[in-house]
Amino acid sequence: MSGPGRVGLLAGSGRFPQIFCRKARERGVFVAAAAFSGQTEPEGVAEASVLDWFHLGEVGRILAFFKKNQVSDMVFLGGIKKADIFADIRLDAAAVSIISSISTTRDDALLRAVAAFVENEGIRVRPSTWLLPELLSPPGVWTKRAPSTAEWADLTLGFSLAKKIGELDV
């Protein structure tokens, strides 16, 4: 995976955006943070190189902000509180286009559609752990013994069910 250029951060709530901004700053990476009014905590994006605030649904404005700041890569980090999602949403033409292109507005489908839109505009969407590999668990057995054949079968089934639950937005 190539090194970071100028990175766009689509920042939701929680500590993950803050951890990302801090790590990027330590590595000398420029971060243009797009934060959401009523969703993103200000301290979560305080260490970004440049910051602007948006309403949910302002996809075109966010894309223009990223392009103005010459963003080549971007990440989605943090949560969006669904209970408040319609309190201050402002769908622009780009958002309406994205929503009308999908058959369901479940989280997974919506995020994938937004990612495809952004990538079609020339910005690579990276995994949330892109600059934070130390947050990932190393591969291998972490217990005193490896799982038995039956336990591996249970793990495999559990993993496939967890993926399906995510896809179904349960």
C-alpha positions as CSV (number, residue, x, y, z in Angstrom):
1,M,0.0,0.0,0.0
2,S,1.4,3.4,-1.0
3,G,2.1,6.1,1.6
4,P,-0.3,8.9,2.3
5,G,-0.6,12.1,0.3
6,R,-3.1,14.6,1.5
7,V,-5.8,12.8,3.4
8,G,-9.5,13.7,3.7
9,L,-11.2,12.6,6.9
10,L,-15.0,12.3,7.0
11,A,-15.3,12.5,10.8
12,G,-18.2,11.2,12.8
13,S,-18.5,10.9,16.6
14,G,-16.2,9.1,19.0
15,R,-12.5,9.0,19.7
16,F,-11.4,7.3,16.4
17,P,-11.2,10.6,14.4
18,Q,-9.0,12.1,17.2
19,I,-6.7,9.1,17.3
20,F,-6.4,9.3,13.5
21,C,-5.6,13.0,13.4
22,R,-3.0,12.6,16.2
23,K,-1.3,9.8,14.3
24,A,-1.4,11.7,11.0
25,R,0.2,14.8,12.7
26,E,2.9,12.6,14.2
27,R,3.7,11.2,10.7
28,G,3.6,14.7,9.1
29,V,0.5,13.8,7.1
30,F,-1.9,16.7,6.0
31,V,-5.5,16.0,7.1
32,A,-8.5,17.9,5.8
33,A,-11.2,17.0,8.2
34,A,-14.9,17.3,7.2
35,A,-16.8,17.3,10.5
36,F,-20.6,17.1,11.0
37,S,-22.6,19.6,13.0
38,G,-24.3,17.9,15.8
39,Q,-22.4,14.7,15.3
40,T,-18.6,15.3,15.5
41,E,-17.1,16.3,18.8
42,P,-14.8,19.4,18.3
43,E,-11.9,17.7,20.2
44,G,-12.1,14.8,17.7
45,V,-10.9,17.0,14.9
46,A,-8.8,19.6,16.8
47,E,-5.5,18.2,15.5
48,A,-6.5,18.2,11.8
49,S,-4.4,20.4,9.4
50,V,-7.6,22.1,8.2
51,L,-11.2,21.7,9.3
52,D,-14.6,22.6,8.0
53,W,-18.1,21.8,9.4
54,F,-20.9,20.4,7.3
55,H,-24.5,19.1,7.6
56,L,-25.3,15.5,6.8
57,G,-26.1,15.2,3.1
58,E,-23.8,18.0,1.9
59,V,-21.8,15.6,-0.3
60,G,-21.0,18.1,-3.0
61,R,-19.7,20.7,-0.5
62,I,-17.5,18.0,1.2
63,L,-16.1,16.9,-2.1
64,A,-15.3,20.5,-3.1
65,F,-13.6,21.0,0.3
66,F,-11.5,17.8,-0.3
67,K,-10.6,18.9,-3.9
68,K,-9.7,22.5,-2.7
69,N,-7.3,20.9,-0.2
70,Q,-5.9,18.5,-2.9
71,V,-6.9,15.4,-1.0
72,S,-5.8,12.2,-2.8
73,D,-7.0,9.6,-0.2
74,M,-9.8,9.6,2.4
75,V,-11.1,7.7,5.3
76,F,-14.5,7.4,7.0
77,L,-14.1,7.4,10.8
78,G,-16.5,7.7,13.8
79,G,-20.2,7.1,14.2
80,I,-23.3,8.9,13.1
81,K,-26.1,9.0,15.6
82,K,-29.1,7.6,13.7
83,A,-31.6,9.0,16.2
84,D,-30.5,12.6,15.2
85,I,-29.9,11.9,11.5
86,F,-33.0,13.8,10.2
87,A,-32.8,16.7,12.7
88,D,-30.4,18.7,10.5
89,I,-29.9,16.8,7.2
90,R,-29.4,18.9,4.0
91,L,-29.4,16.6,1.0
92,D,-27.7,18.3,-2.0
93,A,-27.8,17.1,-5.6
94,A,-24.9,14.7,-5.1
95,A,-26.5,13.1,-2.1
96,V,-29.8,12.7,-3.9
97,S,-28.0,11.1,-6.8
98,I,-26.2,8.6,-4.5
99,I,-29.4,7.7,-2.6
100,S,-31.4,7.3,-5.8
101,S,-28.7,4.9,-7.2
102,I,-29.1,2.3,-4.4
103,S,-32.0,0.0,-3.6
104,T,-31.6,0.2,0.2
105,T,-30.4,2.9,2.6
106,R,-28.9,0.5,5.1
107,D,-25.6,1.6,6.5
108,D,-23.4,-0.8,4.4
109,A,-25.1,0.0,1.1
110,L,-25.1,3.8,1.7
111,L,-21.4,3.9,2.8
112,R,-20.4,1.8,-0.2
113,A,-22.3,4.1,-2.6
114,V,-20.7,7.2,-1.1
115,A,-17.3,5.5,-1.3
116,A,-17.9,4.6,-5.0
117,F,-19.0,8.2,-5.7
118,V,-15.9,9.7,-4.0
119,E,-13.6,7.2,-5.9
120,N,-15.3,8.1,-9.2
121,E,-14.2,11.7,-8.4
122,G,-10.6,10.6,-8.1
123,I,-10.1,10.2,-4.4
124,R,-9.1,6.8,-3.0
125,V,-11.2,5.6,-0.1
126,R,-8.9,3.8,2.4
127,P,-9.7,1.5,5.3
128,S,-10.2,3.2,8.7
129,T,-7.1,1.6,10.0
130,W,-4.9,2.8,7.1
131,L,-2.6,5.0,9.2
132,L,-3.3,3.0,12.4
133,P,-2.1,-0.6,11.8
134,E,-1.0,-0.8,15.5
135,L,-4.8,-0.9,16.4
136,L,-5.2,-4.2,14.5
137,S,-4.7,-7.5,16.3
138,P,-1.8,-9.5,15.0
139,P,-2.6,-12.8,13.3
140,G,-2.2,-16.0,15.2
141,V,-3.3,-17.8,18.3
142,W,-3.6,-15.7,21.5
143,T,-4.5,-18.4,23.9
144,K,-2.6,-21.3,25.4
145,R,-3.8,-23.7,22.7
146,A,-5.1,-23.4,19.1
147,P,-8.8,-24.0,18.5
148,S,-9.9,-27.6,17.9
149,T,-11.4,-28.6,14.5
150,A,-14.9,-28.3,16.0
151,E,-14.1,-24.8,17.5
152,W,-12.7,-23.7,14.1
153,A,-16.0,-24.7,12.6
154,D,-17.9,-22.7,15.2
155,L,-15.5,-19.7,14.6
156,T,-16.0,-19.9,10.8
157,L,-19.8,-20.0,11.2
158,G,-19.8,-17.2,13.7
159,F,-17.7,-15.0,11.5
160,S,-19.9,-15.6,8.5
161,L,-23.0,-14.8,10.6
162,A,-21.4,-11.6,11.9
163,K,-20.7,-10.5,8.3
164,K,-24.3,-11.2,7.3
165,I,-25.6,-9.3,10.3
166,G,-23.5,-6.3,9.2
167,E,-24.8,-6.5,5.7
168,L,-28.4,-6.7,6.9
169,D,-27.8,-3.7,9.2
170,V,-29.2,-5.6,12.1
